[in-house]
Amino acid sequence: MNAFFQHLKKQTPQYLALMRVDRPIGTYLVLWPTLWALWLAAEGVPAFDLLIIFVLGTVLMRAAGCVINDFADRKIDAHVSRTKQRPFATGAVTEKEALLLFASLCLLAFGLVLFTNMLTVLFAFVAVALAATYPFMKRYTHLPQVVLGAAFAWGIPMAFTAQTGELPPPAAWLLYIGVLIWTVAYDTFYAMVDREDDLKIGVKSTAILFGDDDRAITAMLQICVVVVLLMAGPRFEMSFIYYAGLIVASGLFIYQQQLIRYRQTDNCFKAFLNNNWVGVAIFVGIVLHFLLEA
């Protein structure tokens, strides 16, 4: 037992790196849409216990997604400049350790969901399936970003079922579609960073699929996101402040298009990171709407 704890202590920094604790951007990008949904479902401040459950659940499931992603990429990360220092690529973590860590994180997240209701528990199985499936899609399709979008947006229907105890209304699925499209757009920016390496090793992505049309297609996707969120506004009876948040988000989308103009990898990565502020802008618009309407 003592040897086990000594090993755990030694490996903890590697496990934290595998979970991307030092790079929380992925957590933010999952969390913001989930918070949008919680506030919209509650028509104001959600139940405190649900807020804690979904924040912690988001952190755990994003970490689990990173672990299984690195497990899936264990044979290729060493050949990509951006990922060659990851724990699997350097041999610091074994396959068994990664799978045990993934299972542990999923079980912890599932334990949190048990404090909600049966419908949300059933939805949680879909969340795990999506998280486990996405990393392997890049071998079979040029659209792994679509699967990632489905996974990242799944907190939306779960938030509605947890808050209301009922199946999500059509407006919630409209929000889900908007976030799915948004994810495809920003993760294409992320894939543009690795495009040259991915082409060499045979990994597929929307960045490769779109080719020279990447800027035009991501711009169209971002326009679609704004349109879908505009359509969702009246269905949730949102006021002008929500639309002001969408205006800010639209300005950020324009800025991102300027960043990727010359496809420089550093700027493509900045464009990806900038989407955190898109999530913030829309969340602030939703929160202020309910504060002003109260």
C-alpha atoms as one frame of an Amber mdcrd trajectory, in Angstrom:
protein
   0.000   0.000   0.000   2.838   2.358   0.855   4.438   1.622  -2.518   1.144
   2.480  -4.218   0.944   5.877  -2.544   4.584   6.578  -3.299   3.939   5.800
  -6.961   0.798   7.949  -6.936   2.711  10.869  -5.422   5.434  10.516  -8.031
   2.988  10.310 -10.934   0.541  13.018  -9.833   2.243  15.789 -11.884   2.020
  13.558 -14.956  -1.654  12.809 -14.311  -2.400  16.517 -13.906  -0.609  17.205
 -17.192  -2.614  14.427 -18.843  -5.807  16.089 -17.554  -4.623  19.512 -18.895
  -5.117  21.130 -15.500  -2.599  23.772 -16.558  -4.646  24.585 -19.699  -8.217
  25.268 -18.598  -9.440  26.727 -21.904 -11.232  23.484 -22.791 -13.059  23.544
 -19.459 -14.197  27.114 -20.075 -15.469  26.281 -23.551 -17.609  23.463 -22.149
 -18.656  25.405 -19.062 -20.007  28.597 -20.648 -22.760  26.929 -22.743 -23.682
  24.786 -19.740 -24.081  27.919 -17.627 -26.143  29.550 -20.395 -28.469  26.552
 -20.250 -28.711  26.497 -16.456 -29.708  30.166 -16.316 -32.179  29.834 -19.189
 -33.746  26.676 -17.768 -34.128  28.274 -14.333 -35.204  31.616 -15.832 -32.684
  33.227 -13.532 -30.210  31.975 -10.956 -30.260  28.150 -10.970 -30.399  25.967
  -7.886 -27.087  26.233  -6.033 -26.606  22.470  -5.794 -27.068  22.111  -9.554
 -24.585  24.899 -10.179 -21.953  23.080  -8.097 -22.751  19.718  -9.713 -22.423
  21.057 -13.254 -19.289  23.118 -12.626 -17.506  20.180 -11.004 -18.917  17.777
 -13.580 -17.624  19.945 -16.399 -14.140  20.019 -14.889 -14.109  16.245 -14.427
 -15.499  15.336 -17.842 -13.215  17.730 -19.683 -10.275  16.169 -17.834 -11.549
  12.692 -18.729 -11.846  13.754 -22.358  -8.236  14.939 -22.384  -7.045  11.647
 -20.895  -8.853   9.463 -23.422  -7.788  11.799 -26.222  -4.116  11.327 -25.323
  -4.679   7.585 -24.999  -6.097   7.529 -28.534  -3.200   9.686 -29.806  -0.462
   7.862 -27.895   1.261   6.672 -31.070   1.134   9.990 -32.925   1.658  12.774
 -30.359   5.422  12.292 -30.464   5.346  13.225 -34.165   3.475  16.526 -33.662
   5.523  19.512 -32.516   2.783  20.888 -30.247   2.158  17.577 -28.443   5.521
  15.836 -28.343   6.042  16.727 -24.656   2.741  15.227 -23.467   3.019  12.423
 -20.865   2.227   9.623 -23.324   4.609  10.971 -25.933   7.470  11.025 -23.412
   6.585   7.626 -21.940   5.824   9.088 -18.506   2.368   7.452 -18.286   1.315
   3.913 -19.142  -1.817   2.842 -21.017  -3.185   1.155 -17.889  -2.691   4.295
 -15.810  -4.492   6.427 -18.390  -7.478   4.085 -18.656  -7.785   3.866 -14.880
  -7.621   7.653 -14.621 -10.265   8.042 -17.338 -12.576   5.570 -15.596 -12.052
   7.262 -12.215 -12.873  10.707 -13.565 -16.003   9.403 -15.308 -17.154   7.637
 -12.139 -16.664  10.794 -10.082 -18.667  12.817 -12.613 -21.359  10.137 -12.706
 -21.540  10.237  -8.918 -22.376  13.927  -9.114 -25.160  13.302 -11.645 -26.786
  10.828  -9.243 -27.762  13.847  -7.127 -30.012  15.131  -9.939 -32.786  13.001
 -11.462 -33.154   9.833 -13.513 -33.587  11.638 -16.832 -30.327  13.518 -16.331
 -28.615  10.266 -15.334 -29.707   8.710 -18.630 -28.402  11.741 -20.515 -25.081
  11.325 -18.695 -24.482   7.994 -20.448 -24.595   9.844 -23.763 -22.054  12.354
 -22.430 -19.603   9.569 -21.580 -20.140   7.896 -24.969 -19.437  11.138 -26.815
 -16.336  11.888 -24.722 -14.969   8.395 -25.342 -15.802   8.364 -29.065 -14.462
  11.730 -30.233 -10.680  11.023 -29.996 -10.951   8.055 -32.360 -12.989   9.874
 -35.029  -9.956  11.659 -36.477  -8.814   8.318 -37.901 -12.036   7.681 -39.809
 -13.550  11.022 -40.743 -12.535  14.574 -41.562 -15.316  15.750 -39.247 -14.110
  14.873 -35.724 -14.889  18.479 -34.772 -18.594  17.714 -35.248 -18.377  14.901
 -32.698 -16.436  17.214 -30.375 -19.183  19.805 -30.797 -21.823  17.223 -29.907
 -19.831  16.373 -26.767 -19.074  19.960 -25.737 -22.710  21.016 -26.170 -24.214
  18.053 -24.328 -24.193  19.960 -21.048 -27.099  21.984 -22.464 -29.777  19.250
 -22.562 -28.406  17.852 -19.292 -28.758  21.251 -17.622 -32.375  21.564 -18.776
 -33.325  18.074 -17.600 -31.604  18.612 -14.248 -33.305  21.965 -13.667 -36.787
  21.101 -14.916 -37.024  17.321 -14.588 -38.386  17.180 -18.130 -37.059  16.637
 -21.635 -35.411  19.803 -23.026 -37.768  22.063 -25.023 -37.153  22.734 -28.748
 -35.468  26.042 -27.871 -32.843  24.157 -25.855 -32.022  21.976 -28.857 -31.712
  25.118 -30.951 -29.134  26.336 -28.443 -27.446  22.935 -28.661 -27.138  23.215
 -32.444 -25.669  26.699 -32.126 -22.989  25.531 -29.697 -22.200  22.495 -31.858
 -21.582  24.754 -34.862 -19.563  27.169 -32.727 -17.349  24.300 -31.563 -16.698
  23.173 -35.139 -15.598  26.710 -36.012 -13.204  27.284 -33.121 -11.796  23.766
 -33.131 -11.029  24.218 -36.821  -8.797  27.128 -35.750  -7.143  24.726 -33.309
  -6.724  22.101 -36.042  -5.161  24.704 -38.340  -2.259  24.874 -35.893  -1.496
  21.180 -36.433  -2.521  20.899 -40.073   0.959  20.330 -41.531   1.840  17.685
 -38.940  -1.569  16.012 -39.305  -1.147  15.748 -43.063   2.172  13.962 -42.572
   0.851  11.396 -40.115  -2.582  10.867 -41.667  -4.788  12.459 -38.983  -8.037
  13.931 -40.326  -9.701  17.241 -39.380 -11.996  19.959 -40.704  -8.907  22.137
 -41.205  -7.656  19.598 -43.746 -11.111  19.063 -45.250 -11.728  22.794 -45.736
  -8.240  23.387 -47.169  -7.849  26.837 -48.740 -11.508  27.577 -47.989 -10.943
  27.341 -44.236 -11.339  31.060 -43.585 -14.516  31.380 -45.644 -16.114  28.270
 -44.159 -15.281  29.140 -40.543 -16.691  32.631 -41.165 -19.913  31.093 -42.495
 -20.086  28.795 -39.484 -19.714  31.756 -37.148 -22.489  33.578 -38.989 -24.665
  30.494 -38.538 -23.913  30.526 -34.788 -25.086  34.128 -34.492 -28.218  33.423
 -36.551 -29.129  30.376 -34.464 -28.616  32.270 -31.197 -30.696  35.123 -32.580
 -33.457  32.608 -33.339 -33.203  31.241 -29.799 -33.652  34.696 -28.242 -37.417
  35.110 -28.807 -38.078  31.510 -27.791 -36.565  32.259 -24.389 -38.207  35.715
 -24.350 -34.854  37.461 -24.044 -34.519  41.236 -23.855 -32.168  43.664 -25.604
 -29.250  42.934 -23.245 -29.025  39.353 -24.543 -28.759  40.685 -28.089 -26.095
  43.137 -26.930 -24.089  40.120 -25.806 -24.509  38.614 -29.267 -23.230  41.845
 -30.821 -20.093  41.599 -28.676 -19.709  37.943 -29.663 -20.065  38.897 -33.332
 -17.312  41.480 -32.934 -15.078  38.813 -31.421 -15.803  36.521 -34.371 -14.692
  39.287 -36.747 -11.517  39.722 -34.706 -10.845  35.980 -34.915 -11.181  36.076
 -38.690  -8.576  38.822 -38.762  -6.267  36.684 -36.635  -6.413  33.694 -39.000
  -6.102  35.851 -42.106  -2.587  34.644 -42.916  -2.983  31.224 -41.257  -0.029
  31.809 -38.927  -0.106  29.072 -36.310   0.317  31.385 -33.310  -2.548  33.580
 -34.459  -4.754  30.600 -35.238  -4.207  29.453 -31.670  -5.014  32.944 -30.382
  -8.241  32.857 -32.383  -9.125  29.557 -30.733  -8.404  30.914 -27.240 -10.411
  34.068 -27.917 -13.604  32.007 -27.977 -13.538  31.980 -24.197 -14.623  35.626
 -24.376 -17.441  34.732 -26.769 -18.795  32.429 -24.083 -18.373  35.137 -21.454
 -20.153  37.786 -23.555 -23.212  35.626 -24.131 -23.309  34.482 -20.504 -23.156
  38.069 -19.252 -25.996  38.990 -21.629 -28.153  36.155 -20.264 -27.400  36.922
 -16.605 -28.026  40.656 -17.007 -31.305  39.938 -18.798 -32.671  38.079 -15.769
 -31.263  40.632 -13.331 -32.916  43.503 -15.171 -36.180  41.601 -15.606 -36.393
  40.666 -11.924
